Amino acid sequence: MAERSTAAVDVADNSGNDPLTAKADKAASDGVAEAQDTAERSARDSDDERRDSEQSGITAPELHSGHKLARRYRLEECVTRLDGFSSWRAVDEKLRRAVGVHILPADHPRTRSVLAAARSSALLGDPRFVQVLDAVEENDVVYVVHEWLPDATELTALLAAGPFEAHDAYQLVSQVSQAMAAAHREGLAHLRLTPSAVLRSSTGQYRIRGLAVNAALRGISSDRPQRTDTEAIGALLYAALTKRWPYEDDAYGLSGLPKGVGLIPPDQVRAGVHRGLSEIAMRALVNDGATASRQEPPCTTPDELAKAVASMPRIRPPEPTFPTPLEYQRTTYQQGNYGRPQARSGAAATMSVPMPPPPLQSRTGKALKWAVSALLIAALGLGSWQVADKLLDQGSNEKTGETGTQTTPGGQNQKKPQRPPQPLRISGAQEYMPHGDAIKEQDVPNAVDDSADTAWITPQYRDYARFGNLRRQGSGIIVDLGSVQSVRAIDVTMYRAGQKVEVLAAGEESSGPSGPGDFPQSLTKLETVGDKLEATMQKPVRTRYVLVHITELPTDVSARTFRGGISEIKVLG
């Protein structure tokens, strides 16, 4: 159980650096007694959840560790038992991997809504969400199987360690708002976007679990689902900036705000908070008084919030810190003793013994010496002849007008320095659609936005790596350089390793290519690549349109599902 201090103690301990108002101090001190009564509450479950569990009268199915579902999912550890359902860590013995399982009785009043939510979430297939793998009604129980991410850390644990740096908070709100905007475009809402529902992987990517399912399990609904999820994202950002929950009640191991003060902007709660992120948090929480002073409208949908975050100046990660090197200690030598060991203090001085002269060279040694000298002289003569021949050839080239080297005033030949490839400006991008049907055309800008954190990602296909055999000519992205340019290199960051890719270029006279015959020039061969695809042309290629063509996808959550995509494309000239 996380240690939690009262609001009054927290404000007093930070009075030197925490710019809360005197009114906040008074309100906080008035609430000491009440805060002390709640100091032992769980950091993971709110009081409302607990009361619902006690009053519902519904008990979760009596299961135990080792029980198997569908002769496949072996239950290992019960994680939650609440409101008539239980959640478990389990093992999929068929695929030999850890999974999570929600289980509830078949006669539970929310069974139908849970199954519908799980199946809708599974159809989304967005890797930014923890994927639903199975939703089954079997005998007298209903269970929903989802991914289990052993290398991910719950946001609750990250917040317990302290406030985030500005760059980390920026990544949190950017990734979560973009993911929820994509979910709402498909008609799905979360409605329980709490710190325990957000995970950060070991690579720094945020994953959201329980999309639609968590709310269905608890019977939560909303008349304004988009605003509900937007305010939840604002609360997560607020907590990341301040290590406080933006409401009066303590929750998720975080102290709430002082009672009676209202919603205080993060940059007034803690010193050093990034002003732009503080404003974004307030716009998401829809506090009109705070946003009116900055002349910025509130964000009422995840899409509006994602656009507001994207319009901010990009926050760069902090510079890496290196250990301070040890101070260099100069060693002094006494004149006349350089390179000799110094006598220790108090030790008797010893006399130096003169070295005997070297022995006289033998006749064999003299002969060897003369032989080596002769070889050196011959080598020098041969080298001088080659240099002279080179100079004569250069002189004849200069007379005939050939240029390959330039002569310096000192008479030396130097190759002309070649400018390293520079990124070319990309004026537009479109999805490669040889059959005329798009996949994720709205996400194409993510592949040319100078950010590897966003990507154009294909849907999940089943059974066949060639886009489920639905797109036998593959797909990809065509970038438009605006005019014909000399392409010298390409640098593509793939969404994941294992994709079969080639890079093609349109003809110099082409205007708006779309089909496979419009890209006759091959910049790279067709092969399976890793996370990066980099290539330098032996000779610059003149073109306006470059196609990153994906023909086969890597496996996704199982051996029978496939997904790929492109994170960033750079064309250099």
N, C-alpha and C positions, 0 to 999 in steps of 0.2 A: 504494500500500500504506500502510495507516494506521500511524503511529508508535506503538509500544507500549512502555511502560516495565515493568520488572520489578516484582513485588509488593513487594519490599523497598524499592526506591526510592520507589514510590508511597506506602507507609506512612510513610517517613521524611520525605518532602516535606510530608506533611499532619499531622505529629505535633502541630502546634500546634492544629489544629482537628478532627482525625479521632480520635474516641474509641475506637480499637482497643486492645485489651488488650496487656499486655507479652508475653503468650503468643503473640499474633498477630504481634508484631514479631519474636520469635525464630524462629517458624516461617517467616515471610516471608524472613528473612535466610538461613535454611538452604536456601531454594529458589532463590537467586540464580543459581547456575550453570545449573540446569536451565531457568530462565526465559530466560536469555540465549541458550541453544541454540535456543529456539523463537521468537525475536523477529522472524524473517523470514517466519513463516507467513502465509498469506492471511487477511485479515479476513473474507472471505465464505464460504470453504469450510473445513469442519472436517477434521482429519487422517483421521478415519474415512472420509469421503467420498472422499478422495484415494486411500487404500489400496484401497477397494472398486473404484475406477476402474482402478487399475493391475493388480489381481489378477483382475478379472472376465474379461478376455480378449475382451470384446465391444467392437466399434468402432462409433461412430455412422455413419450413412449419409454418404457423401462428397458433400456439397452445397456450394454456393458462393453468394456474393452475386449476385443477379440471377436465380437459379433460381425457377421458378414452380410452385406446387402448384395443381392443379385449374384451371389457366389463370387464376388469380385472385389467389393470395397470392404476392407477390414478396418473396423473402428479401432482407433488407438487411444485417443484422449478426448474427453469432453471439455470443450472450451467454454461453452455457454449453455445454461439451462434456464429458460425464461419464457413466461407467458405461453406455456403449452408446447413449446418446441425446444429442441436442443441442437447445438452446433458442435461438430466433431472434427478433429484432425484424423485422417484415415489414410490408408494405403490402397492404391489401385494395383492389385496383384497381377493384373493382366499386362499393364504397361510399366509396372515396377516404378511407381512414382507416388509422391505424397499428394493428397487432394484434401479439400475441405468438403464437409457434408452437413447440410441442414436437414433435420428430420422432424416431422410432425405427424400426428395421427390423421388417418384418412378422413375421420369425421370432424376434424378441426374446422371451425367456421371460416377460416381464411385459406383453406386448402386450394380452392379453385383459383383465387387471386394470386397465390404464391406460384402455382404452376404456370399461370398465364404470364406473370412477370418474368419468371425464369426463362421461359421459351422466347419471349420477346427480347430479353437481354442477350440470349445466345445468338439470335439472328443478327445483332449489331456487328459482332465480329471485330470490334475495335481493340487493338492491343493495348491501348491506354487504360482499359478496364480489365479487371480480373475476370477471366472468361468462365461462363457457365458451360460445363461439359455434358451434363445430363440432368434431366428432370423426369422422374418416374413415379407413378402410383403403383404400388405393389402390395397386394394383400391388404393389410390394415394400416400401412404407413405410406407416407409420401416423402420422398427425399430429393434434394437438389444438390448435385455435385459441382464443385467449382475448383478452379486452380488453387494450388497452395504454393506460396512463394517463400521458400525457406531463407533466401538471401536478402529479403526485404525487411525494412524496419518500419514499424508503425509510427505515424506522425505523433501520436501521444508520447512515445518514448523520446522522439527528437525534441519536442517542446519541453519536456522535463529537463533536458540538458541546458536550456537557456534560450534567449532570443536568437533569431537567425541573423546572419549577416545579410546586408542588403541584396547581394546577388542571389543568395539562397532563397530569400523571400520572394524575389522577382521570379525565379524559376518555378517556385511553388504556385503562385497565382497565375502565371502564364500557362503552365502545362495543365493545371486543373481546369481553368476557365475554358481553354480551347477544347479539352476533352468533353466537358459538359455541354459546350455549344454544339459539338458534333452529335452528342446523344439527343439533345432536344430537337435537332433537325430531323431526327428519326422518330420523334414522338415519345422519347423515353425520358423520365425524370428520376432523380435519386431520392430526394425528400428526407434523407437521413445522412447528409454529408458532414459527418463529425470527424474529429481527428483520428478516431479508430478506424474510419473507413478509407483513409488515405495511407498508402505505403510508398516508401522510397526504396528503389532497388539499389544494388551495389554500384550501378553505373550512373546513379543520380537521376534516373527517370522515375516519375511519379505514376503510380497505378492506383486506380479507384476500384474498391470492391463493393459488392452489394447493390449495384445499379438496379433500381426498381424492386429487387428482391427484399432488401432489408426493410423497406417501407411496407411491403406487402406482408412480411412476417409479423410486423407489429401493428398492422391495420392503420397505417398513416396515409392520409390523403391530403390534397391541397387544392384550393380553388385557383391558386396562382403558382403553379409548379415552377415556372421559370424564375419568378421573384424569390421563391423559397430557396431554390438552389443557389441563386446569386448572392443572397444574404448569407448563406452558409459559407460560400467561398470567401466573402468579406470577413466573416468571423475567423476563418482559418488564417487569413493573412494578418488580421489584427493580433491573433495569438502569436503568430510567428514573429511579429515586430516587437511585441511588448511582453510576451510570456504571461498574458492576462486574458481571461475570457471576457468578451465585450458586453457582458450583461451583469446584473447584480449578483446572481447566484454563482457559486463556485461550480466548476464542472471540468471533467476530464483531467483532473490533477492540477488545474489552474485556478488561481484566485480570481474572483469576479471583481468588477469595479465597485468603488465605494457607493453605498446606497444613497439615493436621493440626489446624486450629482448628474446623472444622465450619461449619455455616450460622449466620452472625451476623445478627441483625435489622438492617434497613437503617438504623434510627435510631442504631445503635451503630457503623455503618461511616462515616457522614457526619453531621456536625452540621447541625441545622436541618431534618432530614427530618420530614415530617408524621407524627405518631404513629399516626393512624388508618390511613393508607395503608401504613405499615410493618407494622402488624398484619395488614392484608389480604394483603400479599405473603407473610407467613409462614404464614398460614392456607391460602393456595393452594399453597405449596410443601410443606405437610404436615410441618412440623417440630414434633413433639409437645412437645419440651422448651420451645420458644419460646412455643407457644400455650397450654400448660398454665398458665404463670405469669399469663396474662391471662384465664384461665377462658373461652376462646372455642374452640369446636370447629373442626377443620380443614374446609376446603371441598374436597370431592372431585369435584364436578361443576361445569361452567360455570354452570349455573342457580343452584346454591347460592352461587357466587362473585358472580354478578350481583345476587342478592338481598342479599348482605352489603354490597356496594358501595352499593346503593340505600338501605340502612338507615342509612348514614353521614350525619352532617350535611353538607349540600351545601357544597362548597368553591367559593367565588366567585373569579372571575378577578382578578388584581392590578389595582389602580387604574392608569389610564394616566398616563404621565409626560409632562410638558410642559417645554419648554426654559425655563430661568430668564430672565425679562426683564432687559434691560439696566437698570442702576441709573439712576434719574432724576437728571439733573443740573440743579440750579436755576441760573437765569441771573439775575445781579444787575444792576441798573441804577443809575446815579448819579442822584441827585436833580436834577431839572431837565432830564435828557436822555432820559427814557422815550420809547421809540419812535424815537430817533434813532441812527444808527450811531455807535459809539464810535471815537474816534481811536486809532490804533495807538500803541503805546509808542515814543517817540522821534520820532514824526512831528510835523511842525509843525502847530499848531492853526490852523484856518481860521475866518474870521469868518462868522457866519451872515448870509445876505442876506435882508432882510425881503421878504415876499411882497406883491405889489401888491394893492390892494383889488379886489374883484370888480366887474365893470362894472355900470352901472345897468340895471335891467330895462327892457325895451322895452314899448311899449303892448300889443303882441300877447301878450307873456308875462303881463302883468297880466290881460288878458281871459281867457286860458286858466286862470289861477289861480282867478279868480272862478267860472268855469264848473265846474271840478272841485269847488270848495267847495259849490256848489249841489247837484251830484249826490250828494255825500256826505251832505248834510243830508237830502235826499229819501230816500236809502237808510236812514238811521237812523230816519226817521219811519215808513217802511214796516215795518222790523223791529220797532219798538216796538208797532205795531198788531197784528202777528202774535203777539207774546208775550202781549199783553193778551188777545187772543182765546183763546189756549191756556189761560191761567189761568181765564178765565170758563168754558170747557168743562170744566175739571177740577173747578171748584166745583159745576157741575151734576151731574157724575158722582158726586161724594161725597154729594150730597143724595139721589140715587136709589139709592145703595148699590152702584154699580159699583166694582169694584176691578181695576186694571190697573197702577197705579203707586202708590207710597207717598210721602207728603209729609214732608219732613224739617223739623225745627224752623225752619230758615232759610227755609222756603217753597219750596225747590227740589224738583222731581219727579225721582225715581229709580226705575228698574225694579228689581223684586225680583231679587236675585242667584240664578242657577240653579245647583244643585249639579252638578258634572261627573259623568258616568256612572262608576259603581264596579263592579268585577267581582262578579258574583253567584256564590254557592257552588254548585258542581255536585255533586249527591249521587250521581249514577250516570250511566253511559253504556252504550249497546248498539249493535250493528251494525244498520244498516238493511237488512232482509232481506225485500223485498216478495214473494219466492217461497219464503221459509222456509229457504233454504240459506245458511250462513255462508261468509265468505271468509277472514278472519283475525280471528275473534272474540276470540282470546286476546290480541291486540295492541291492542284498543280502549282499555284504560287508558293507553296511551302517548300518546293524543291529549288527555288531560285531566290530565296529571301536572305541569303548570306547567314543562315542559322542552321546548324546541324541538329538543333533541338526539335525542329518541325520537319515533317516529311509528307510526301505523297505516298499513301499506303494502299495496296490493293485490298479488296475484300478477301475473305477466307474461302478458298476453293477446296473441294473434296475429291479424293481418290486419284486425281491426276495432276502432275506438276505443271503441265502445260495449260495452266489456267482452267483446270477441271475439264479440259478438252472442249471448252466453250469458246476459246480464243486461240486457235491453233497457230495464228501468226503472231501471237504475243501482244504486248503492249509496251508502253514506255512514255517518254516525254520528248517533244520536239522543242528546242530552244531557237529563238529568232534573234540573230545578232544585229538586226536593223538594216544592215547592208552587207555586201560581200566583204569578208575579212580573210586575212591569212591566218589560219588556225595552225598553231605550232604544238599545242599540248592540250590535254583534257584532264580534269581532276573531278571524279565523281565519288561522293560518299553514299554508299548503299544503306538502305534501311536495315538490312541484316545480311550476313554472309550466306553464301551458298546459292546465289542466283546466277543463272546462265545469261550472260549479257554480251552485247557488242555495241560499238559506237560507230554510226554511219554519218555521212555528210551528203547533202544534196548537191546537185550540179551547180556550177557557177551561174548559169542562166535560169535556174529554177525560181519560181515565184509561188510560194504557198504549197509545198509538197504535202501529201497525205498518205499515199500508198507505198508499198514496199519497193516498187520500181522507181520511185522518185529519189532514192538514196543510193546512187551507184558507187560512191567512194567509201571505202572501209578505213576507218581510223584505228580500230582494234579488231582483233579476231574474236570470233564467238567462243567464249569459254566461261567456265564457272569461276566466279571471283569471290574475294573476301569482303571485308567491310569497305575497302577502298578500291577504286579502279583508276589508276593513273597511267598515262601513256604520253610519250613525246614523239612527234612525227619526225622522221628523217628528213622530210622535205615538207615545207608548209603547204597546207591544203586550202585552196581558195573556195569559200562557200559562205552562205548566209544562214543556212539551217543545219543544225546538228541534232541527230536522233540518238538518244540512249535507249536501246532496244532490249527489252527483257523477253526471253523466250520460255524460260522455265523458272519456277518458284521453289524456294526451300520449304521444308516442313515447318508447320506451325506448332500447335499444342499437341499434336499426335502424329503418328506416322502416316495417317490418311488425310491430313489437312495441310494446306499449303497457302503461304502468304508471302508477299515481298513488297518492295517499294524503293523509292529514291529519297534520300535526305537532302542532298545538295549537289548542284551541278555547277562547275566552273569551266569555262572555255578560255584558253590562254592563247595569245598571239604575239 
